[in-house]
Amino acid sequence: MVTHPLTYDPVVEARTLPRVRPPGPVRTPPPGRALVLVPDAGPMRTVGPGEPVPEFRAGAYRRMFLVDTTEHRLVLELRPDGRRARGVAAPFHCRVELRCRVADPGGVVARGIRDMSAAWEEPLRERLREVSRGYGAGPTRAVQDALNAALRDFTGDADVRLYGARAELLPRREPSAGPGGSRVRGVPRGRPAAAPGTGGPRVLPGEVVARREAPPPPPRPTRPPDVPPPRPTRPPGRACVPGHIGVPGVPGVRAAPHRPRHPQHPRHPRPSVG
């Protein structure tokens, strides 16, 4: 679905009328609006600004539309095909600006026009395609002048009036190769490479002229390794050397060397001298 930069809906309001009893009094439409009454059978009736609204009988009209009849500006982006080269037609990227006004509100309601740019997209493309097919990849000024000459007599129809159409060529948009893909010189654009033996387009070896790599994924959070808790260290001056015991509370002072105590032989009682 093509979304044009500027468009509008000519139907401002649409209502379904009840069949049992007629609605309340309907006012005449304001300037720039038209009232269209649609019956179940028979022709539609259009009421313009300042005209009296007919009396509603039960079941006489089924629907009522309020249509915008003021002038609007339309902007369409079209891609008419150019001259075919090697079996492929390169389209032109074209922007068309024009003025639009509803001339017959009943005709617009009967045709169901709710998007004015979409309604005139195909007729404008066909008109420009008749001219653009005669031009290839040449001076864009000559192509643009030819397109504008073809739009001078494009005035719409009896329901919608078009005037002041002007075409402008825009730079061609190159298709993106996509993440991880490449565009190779010598390969037709817009056609996927077919497998061998399927009869599709054959990929020709060539020079890589564009490449777009996919961005690397974000780094995953890593769990820190299990580090054993540090061993308690002795404060300065409390270190002991072999055979020495530090004095608690007095830094830098060591006690006397510790000598192991050997068991002593029990003393024999001296004999008493008689």
C-alpha positions as CSV (number, residue, x, y, z in Angstrom):
1,M,0.0,0.0,0.0
2,V,1.4,3.4,-1.1
3,T,1.2,6.2,1.5
4,H,1.4,9.6,-0.2
5,P,2.8,12.6,1.7
6,L,-0.4,14.7,1.4
7,T,-4.0,13.7,0.8
8,Y,-7.5,14.2,2.3
9,D,-10.9,12.5,2.7
10,P,-13.6,14.5,0.9
11,V,-16.4,13.0,3.0
12,V,-16.5,15.0,6.2
13,E,-19.4,13.1,7.8
14,A,-21.5,10.1,7.0
15,R,-24.7,9.1,8.8
16,T,-27.3,6.4,8.5
17,L,-30.8,7.7,8.8
18,P,-33.5,5.8,10.8
19,R,-36.4,4.1,9.0
20,V,-39.0,4.4,11.7
21,R,-39.2,8.1,12.2
22,P,-37.6,11.0,10.4
23,P,-34.6,12.7,12.1
24,G,-34.8,16.2,13.5
25,P,-34.4,19.3,11.3
26,V,-31.3,19.3,9.2
27,R,-29.6,22.6,8.6
28,T,-28.5,23.7,5.2
29,P,-24.7,23.0,4.7
30,P,-22.2,25.8,5.3
31,P,-20.1,27.3,2.6
32,G,-17.5,24.8,1.3
33,R,-19.8,21.9,2.1
34,A,-22.5,20.0,0.3
35,L,-25.2,17.6,1.6
36,V,-25.8,14.4,-0.3
37,L,-29.0,12.4,0.5
38,V,-29.0,8.7,-0.6
39,P,-32.3,6.9,-0.9
40,D,-32.9,3.2,-1.1
41,A,-33.9,3.5,-4.7
42,G,-33.7,6.3,-7.2
43,P,-31.2,9.1,-7.8
44,M,-29.3,10.9,-5.0
45,R,-30.1,14.5,-4.1
46,T,-27.4,17.1,-3.5
47,V,-28.1,20.2,-1.4
48,G,-25.6,23.1,-1.7
49,P,-24.9,26.0,0.7
50,G,-28.0,28.2,1.1
51,E,-30.4,25.7,-0.5
52,P,-33.3,24.4,1.5
53,V,-33.2,20.9,2.8
54,P,-36.1,18.8,1.7
55,E,-38.5,17.4,4.3
56,F,-37.6,14.0,5.5
57,R,-40.3,11.3,5.3
58,A,-39.9,8.0,7.1
59,G,-37.8,5.8,5.0
60,A,-37.3,8.3,2.2
61,Y,-33.5,8.5,2.5
62,R,-31.2,5.9,3.9
63,R,-27.9,7.7,4.3
64,M,-26.7,11.3,4.4
65,F,-23.1,12.5,3.6
66,L,-21.5,15.9,4.2
67,V,-18.8,16.5,1.4
68,D,-15.9,19.0,1.4
69,T,-16.0,21.1,-1.8
70,T,-13.1,23.4,-1.0
71,E,-9.7,23.4,-2.8
72,H,-7.0,21.2,-1.5
73,R,-3.3,20.5,-2.3
74,L,-2.3,17.0,-3.1
75,V,1.3,15.5,-3.2
76,L,1.9,12.1,-4.8
77,E,5.1,10.1,-5.1
78,L,5.0,7.9,-8.2
79,R,7.5,5.6,-10.0
80,P,6.8,5.5,-13.7
81,D,8.9,3.1,-15.7
82,G,11.6,4.3,-18.0
83,R,13.1,2.8,-21.1
84,R,13.8,-0.9,-20.9
85,A,17.5,-1.8,-21.1
86,R,18.5,-5.5,-21.1
87,G,15.0,-6.5,-20.3
88,V,14.8,-4.3,-17.2
89,A,12.9,-1.0,-16.9
90,A,14.5,1.4,-14.4
91,P,11.7,3.5,-12.8
92,F,11.9,7.2,-12.2
93,H,11.2,8.5,-8.7
94,C,8.8,11.4,-9.3
95,R,6.9,13.8,-7.0
96,V,3.7,15.3,-8.3
97,E,2.0,18.3,-6.7
98,L,-1.4,19.6,-7.9
99,R,-4.6,21.3,-6.7
100,C,-7.9,19.4,-6.2
101,R,-11.6,20.4,-5.8
102,V,-14.8,18.3,-5.7
103,A,-17.1,19.4,-8.5
104,D,-19.9,16.8,-8.1
105,P,-20.4,15.7,-4.5
106,G,-22.9,13.1,-5.5
107,G,-20.4,11.5,-7.9
108,V,-17.7,11.4,-5.2
109,V,-20.2,9.6,-2.9
110,A,-21.3,7.2,-5.6
111,R,-17.7,6.2,-6.4
112,G,-16.8,5.8,-2.8
113,I,-13.8,8.1,-2.9
114,R,-12.3,8.5,0.7
115,D,-8.6,9.0,-0.2
116,M,-8.2,11.6,-2.9
117,S,-4.5,10.9,-3.6
118,A,-5.1,7.2,-3.8
119,A,-8.0,7.7,-6.2
120,W,-5.8,9.6,-8.7
121,E,-2.6,7.6,-8.3
122,E,-3.2,5.1,-11.1
123,P,-4.5,7.7,-13.7
124,L,-1.5,9.9,-13.0
125,R,1.0,7.0,-13.2
126,E,-0.5,6.0,-16.6
127,R,-0.2,9.5,-17.9
128,L,3.4,9.8,-16.9
129,R,4.3,6.3,-18.0
130,E,3.5,7.1,-21.6
131,V,6.2,9.8,-21.6
132,S,8.8,8.2,-19.3
133,R,9.1,5.0,-21.4
134,G,10.9,7.0,-24.1
135,Y,13.7,8.1,-21.7
136,G,16.5,6.1,-20.2
137,A,19.4,7.1,-17.9
138,G,19.9,10.5,-19.5
139,P,19.6,14.2,-18.5
140,T,17.0,14.5,-15.8
141,R,16.1,18.0,-16.9
142,A,14.8,16.8,-20.3
143,V,12.7,14.0,-18.6
144,Q,11.2,16.4,-16.1
145,D,10.2,18.9,-18.8
146,A,8.5,16.1,-20.8
147,L,6.6,15.0,-17.7
148,N,5.4,18.5,-17.0
149,A,4.3,18.9,-20.6
150,A,2.2,15.8,-20.3
151,L,0.5,17.1,-17.1
152,R,-0.7,20.5,-18.6
153,D,-4.0,19.1,-19.9
154,F,-4.6,16.7,-17.0
155,T,-7.8,18.3,-15.4
156,G,-9.5,15.3,-13.8
157,D,-13.1,14.5,-14.7
158,A,-16.7,15.7,-14.1
159,D,-16.6,14.7,-10.4
160,V,-13.2,16.0,-9.4
161,R,-11.3,18.9,-10.9
162,L,-7.5,18.8,-11.0
163,Y,-5.3,21.7,-12.1
164,G,-1.8,23.1,-11.6
165,A,-0.1,19.7,-11.8
166,R,3.7,19.9,-11.6
167,A,6.2,17.0,-11.6
168,E,9.7,16.9,-10.0
169,L,12.2,14.1,-10.4
170,L,13.9,13.0,-7.2
171,P,17.1,11.1,-6.8
172,R,16.8,7.4,-7.4
173,R,16.8,5.3,-4.2
174,E,19.2,2.4,-4.3
175,P,17.9,-0.8,-2.7
176,S,19.7,-1.8,0.5
177,A,21.7,-5.0,0.5
178,G,20.4,-5.8,4.0
179,P,22.3,-7.0,7.0
180,G,25.0,-9.5,6.1
181,G,24.4,-9.2,2.4
182,S,26.3,-7.7,-0.5
183,R,25.5,-6.1,-3.8
184,V,27.5,-7.4,-6.7
185,R,28.2,-5.6,-9.9
186,G,26.7,-7.5,-12.9
187,V,23.7,-9.0,-10.9
188,P,20.2,-7.8,-11.8
189,R,18.8,-5.7,-8.9
190,G,15.6,-6.8,-7.3
191,R,15.8,-10.4,-8.3
192,P,16.9,-13.1,-5.9
193,A,19.6,-15.5,-7.0
194,A,18.0,-18.8,-8.1
195,A,19.5,-22.2,-7.5
196,P,21.3,-23.9,-10.3
197,G,19.0,-25.7,-12.7
198,T,15.8,-23.8,-11.8
199,G,15.9,-21.5,-14.9
200,G,16.1,-18.3,-12.8
201,P,18.7,-15.5,-13.1
202,R,22.2,-16.7,-12.8
203,V,24.5,-14.9,-10.4
204,L,27.6,-13.6,-12.2
205,P,30.9,-13.3,-10.5
206,G,31.9,-9.7,-10.1
207,E,33.3,-7.1,-7.9
208,V,31.7,-6.4,-4.6
209,V,30.8,-2.7,-4.6
210,A,28.8,-2.5,-1.3
211,R,28.6,-4.5,1.8
212,R,26.7,-4.1,5.0
213,E,27.7,-6.2,7.9
214,A,25.3,-7.0,10.8
215,P,26.3,-5.3,14.0
216,P,28.0,-7.6,16.6
217,P,25.8,-8.8,19.4
218,P,26.3,-7.1,22.8
219,P,28.7,-8.9,25.1
220,R,27.1,-11.2,27.6
221,P,27.7,-10.5,31.2
222,T,30.3,-12.9,32.6
223,R,30.3,-14.3,36.1
224,P,33.5,-13.4,38.0
225,P,35.6,-16.4,39.0
226,D,35.4,-17.7,42.5
227,V,38.3,-16.1,44.3
228,P,39.2,-17.6,47.7
229,P,39.1,-15.0,50.5
230,P,42.5,-13.5,51.4
231,R,44.4,-15.0,54.3
232,P,44.7,-12.8,57.4
233,T,48.0,-11.1,57.5
234,R,49.9,-10.1,60.7
235,P,50.4,-6.4,61.3
236,P,53.9,-4.9,61.0
237,G,56.2,-5.8,63.9
238,R,54.2,-8.9,64.8
239,A,56.1,-11.3,62.6
240,C,57.9,-14.0,64.4
241,V,61.0,-15.7,63.5
242,P,61.6,-19.4,64.2
243,G,62.2,-19.9,67.9
244,H,61.0,-16.5,69.0
245,I,57.6,-15.5,70.3
246,G,56.4,-12.0,69.9
247,V,55.3,-10.0,73.0
248,P,51.6,-9.1,72.6
249,G,50.9,-5.4,72.7
250,V,54.5,-4.4,72.2
251,P,55.4,-4.0,68.5
252,G,58.9,-4.9,67.5
253,V,59.8,-6.7,70.8
254,R,60.4,-10.3,70.8
255,A,60.5,-12.6,73.9
256,A,63.4,-14.8,74.8
257,P,64.0,-17.8,72.7
258,H,61.8,-20.6,73.6
259,R,63.6,-23.7,74.7
260,P,61.8,-26.9,75.1
261,R,61.8,-28.3,78.6
262,H,63.1,-31.8,79.0
263,P,61.8,-34.0,81.7
264,Q,64.3,-34.1,84.7
265,H,65.2,-37.2,86.6
266,P,63.7,-37.3,90.0
267,R,66.1,-36.2,92.6
268,H,67.2,-38.9,95.1
269,P,66.9,-37.9,98.6
270,R,70.3,-37.4,100.2
271,P,71.1,-40.0,102.8
272,S,71.0,-38.7,106.3
273,V,74.2,-38.5,108.2
274,G,73.9,-40.4,111.4
